[in-house]
Amino acid sequence: MNYRYILACVLLTCAGCASNPFSRYYHDYTGGAGVRNSDKYIITTNAPIIRDGTDLFRDADEMYRDGYFLIGESYFWAVSVNRSMIMSHARGTGAEIVLLYSKYLNTVSGSIPVTLPNNTVSYSQGSGFAYGSGGYAHGYGNAQTITYGTRTVNMPYQSDRYQFNATYWAKAKPTILGVQAINLSEAQRRDLQSNKGVCIKLVVRGGPAFISDVLEGDIIKKINDEEIMDIDHFSRILKHHKGKGVTLSIIRNDEVVNKNVQLN
């Protein structure tokens, strides 16, 4: 009997009973609103696109530059995954693009008990004579007896284990300026001798900042004549001027540069 085949069937059966790990270990980053119930995203009716990622952080920056927002992430360890599992979960999230990462962790080995049939068959034969007034008759026959039983054997296995990470992205509606800004670092505050302003971390391709040649690494000190305190103040000023033309006062390479920008 091919015991390895039986073991493979057992493992496949167990895997089929397991829940989808991309759903089970999913972390939602939309605050529970989801893509379809939010006004931040462009809803797509196309099937999600599954891509193999290369570098988690560099890929994320490129997705932001292309106008996508991270809406969720799945992170777990497993022996293997089926891409149909990713597709199934991605459809439910409303993601347009999913980036999948896998990293070899180690090899797991051991044994699993498998219960197998252990039946025995016995045969018996018999014959007899019958006498009567008309003479006699001779009869004979065979009998088969099956005794049902089982036995348990330990089947060895060896499996490579991987770390899986999937990031889910949805196209965002155009933002007011089309940038991702952060507060100044301590080093930047010392260089500027000022606590005020924000640094442009990323610029969305095709957005107002991109069109007006605002660059990543620029430090915005003012919008029109209003000095920016921090990232929260920066967001409030942008909302106040949305849809209007503004002048950004930028520090770039230790020089002040002014950029006229038409805000969304």
C-alpha positions in Angstrom: 0.0 0.0 0.0 1.3 3.5 -0.9 1.4 5.1 2.6 2.9 8.4 1.3 -0.1 8.8 -1.1 -2.5 8.3 1.9 -0.6 10.9 3.9 -0.7 13.4 1.1 -4.5 12.9 0.9 -4.8 13.5 4.6 -2.8 16.7 4.5 -4.7 18.0 1.5 -8.0 17.3 3.2 -6.9 19.2 6.4 -5.7 22.1 4.2 -9.1 22.2 2.5 -10.9 22.4 5.8 -8.8 25.4 7.0 -10.1 28.9 6.7 -8.6 31.4 4.2 -5.5 32.8 5.9 -5.7 36.0 3.9 -9.2 36.7 5.4 -8.4 35.3 8.9 -5.2 37.4 9.4 -6.5 40.6 7.6 -6.0 44.0 9.2 -8.3 46.7 7.9 -6.8 50.2 7.5 -10.0 52.1 6.4 -11.3 52.5 10.0 -14.0 49.9 9.3 -15.6 52.0 6.5 -14.3 49.8 3.7 -13.7 51.0 0.2 -17.3 50.8 -1.1 -18.7 52.8 1.8 -16.1 55.6 1.7 -15.9 58.7 -0.5 -12.1 58.6 -0.5 -11.7 55.9 -3.1 -12.5 55.3 -6.8 -14.6 52.1 -7.0 -13.6 49.6 -9.6 -15.6 46.7 -11.1 -12.6 44.9 -12.5 -11.1 41.8 -10.9 -8.2 42.6 -8.5 -4.7 42.5 -9.9 -2.3 40.3 -8.0 1.3 41.2 -8.3 4.5 39.8 -6.7 6.1 42.5 -4.6 9.8 43.1 -4.4 10.5 45.5 -1.5 7.6 46.3 0.9 8.5 49.9 1.7 9.7 51.0 -1.8 6.7 49.4 -3.4 4.4 51.2 -1.0 6.0 54.6 -1.9 5.5 53.8 -5.6 1.9 52.9 -5.0 1.3 56.2 -3.2 3.0 58.1 -6.0 0.6 56.4 -8.4 -2.4 57.7 -6.3 -3.2 54.5 -4.4 -4.0 54.2 -0.7 -3.2 51.1 1.5 -6.6 49.8 2.7 -5.5 46.6 4.4 -2.8 44.0 5.0 -2.6 40.2 5.6 0.3 38.8 7.5 0.9 35.1 8.5 3.2 32.1 8.3 2.2 29.0 6.2 3.6 26.1 4.2 1.9 27.3 1.0 -0.9 29.4 -0.3 -3.3 29.3 -3.3 -3.6 32.5 -5.3 -7.4 31.8 -5.6 -7.5 32.5 -1.8 -6.0 36.0 -2.4 -8.4 36.7 -5.2 -11.4 35.6 -3.1 -10.5 37.9 -0.2 -9.3 40.8 -2.4 -12.7 40.9 -4.1 -14.4 41.3 -0.7 -12.1 44.2 0.3 -12.7 46.2 -2.9 -9.0 46.3 -3.6 -7.8 47.1 -7.1 -4.2 45.9 -6.7 -2.7 43.3 -4.2 1.0 43.0 -3.7 2.1 39.6 -2.4 5.4 39.0 -0.6 6.8 35.6 0.6 10.0 34.8 2.5 11.4 31.4 3.4 11.5 30.9 7.2 12.5 27.3 7.9 11.8 23.7 7.2 9.5 21.9 9.6 9.7 18.1 10.0 7.9 15.5 12.1 5.4 12.7 11.8 1.7 12.4 11.7 -0.3 9.4 12.9 -2.4 7.9 10.1 -5.0 5.2 10.8 -5.1 2.5 8.2 -7.4 -0.5 7.6 -6.0 -3.8 8.9 -8.5 -6.4 7.8 -7.9 -10.2 7.8 -9.7 -12.8 5.7 -10.1 -16.5 6.6 -11.5 -19.3 4.4 -13.2 -22.5 5.4 -14.5 -25.6 3.5 -17.0 -28.3 4.3 -18.8 -31.3 2.8 -21.5 -33.7 3.9 -23.7 -36.7 2.8 -27.4 -37.1 3.0 -29.1 -40.5 2.8 -32.7 -41.3 1.9 -34.9 -44.0 0.4 -33.9 -42.9 -3.0 -30.2 -43.0 -2.4 -27.8 -40.4 -1.1 -26.5 -36.9 -2.0 -23.1 -35.4 -1.5 -22.7 -31.6 -0.9 -19.7 -29.3 -0.3 -19.0 -25.5 0.0 -16.6 -22.7 0.8 -17.0 -19.9 3.3 -15.1 -16.5 3.7 -14.9 -14.6 6.9 -13.6 -11.0 7.1 -12.3 -9.6 10.4 -12.3 -5.8 10.3 -9.6 -3.9 12.2 -7.3 -0.9 12.0 -3.7 0.0 12.8 -2.0 3.4 13.3 1.3 4.2 11.7 3.4 7.4 12.1 4.2 8.9 8.7 7.2 11.3 8.5 6.8 14.7 6.7 9.0 17.6 5.8 7.6 21.0 4.8 9.2 24.4 4.0 7.5 27.2 5.9 7.1 30.8 4.6 6.2 34.2 5.8 3.4 35.7 3.7 2.5 39.4 3.5 -0.2 40.8 1.2 -0.9 44.5 0.9 -4.3 45.7 -0.6 -4.5 49.0 -2.5 -7.4 51.1 -3.8 -7.2 54.1 -6.1 -7.8 57.3 -4.1 -9.8 60.2 -5.4 -7.5 63.2 -6.1 -6.4 65.0 -2.9 -6.2 68.8 -2.6 -2.5 69.1 -3.2 -1.5 65.5 -4.1 1.3 65.1 -1.6 2.1 63.1 1.5 3.6 65.5 4.0 5.2 64.8 7.4 6.4 66.9 10.3 9.9 68.2 10.4 12.5 66.0 11.9 14.7 67.2 14.7 17.6 67.5 12.3 15.6 69.6 9.9 14.4 71.9 12.7 18.0 72.5 13.8 19.1 73.2 10.2 16.3 75.7 9.7 16.5 77.1 13.2 12.7 76.8 13.2 10.0 74.5 14.4 7.6 75.5 11.8 6.8 73.9 8.4 6.3 70.4 6.9 8.4 68.2 4.7 7.1 66.7 1.4 7.7 62.9 1.6 5.9 61.9 -1.6 4.3 63.6 -4.6 1.4 62.0 -6.5 2.1 61.8 -10.2 -0.3 64.1 -12.1 -1.5 65.9 -9.0 -1.3 69.7 -8.4 2.0 69.6 -6.7 3.5 67.4 -9.4 2.3 69.7 -12.2 3.8 72.7 -10.4 7.2 71.0 -9.8 7.0 70.6 -6.1 9.6 68.0 -5.3 10.0 65.3 -2.7 12.1 66.6 0.1 10.9 70.2 -0.2 10.0 72.0 3.0 6.9 74.1 2.8 7.0 77.1 5.2 4.0 79.1 4.0 0.8 78.8 2.0 0.2 82.3 0.6 1.3 84.5 3.6 0.2 82.1 6.3 3.1 80.3 8.1 2.6 76.6 8.6 2.9 75.3 12.2 2.8 71.5 11.6 1.1 68.8 9.6 -2.4 69.3 11.2 -2.2 73.0 10.5 -1.0 72.3 7.0 -4.1 70.1 6.3 -6.5 72.7 7.7 -5.0 75.5 5.5 -5.3 73.3 2.4 -8.9 72.5 3.1 -9.6 76.2 3.5 -8.1 77.0 0.1 -9.3 73.9 -1.8 -10.2 74.6 -5.4 -8.2 77.9 -5.4 -4.8 79.0 -6.6 -2.2 79.4 -3.9 1.5 80.3 -3.6 3.7 77.9 -1.7 6.9 79.2 0.0 9.4 76.3 -0.2 12.9 75.8 1.2 14.9 73.8 -1.3 18.7 73.4 -1.1 18.8 76.2 1.5 17.0 78.6 -0.9 13.5 79.9 -0.8 11.4 79.0 -3.9 7.9 80.1 -4.6 5.5 77.8 -6.5 2.0 78.8 -7.8 -0.3 75.8 -7.5 -3.9 75.3 -8.5 -5.4 73.1 -5.8 -8.0 70.4 -6.4 
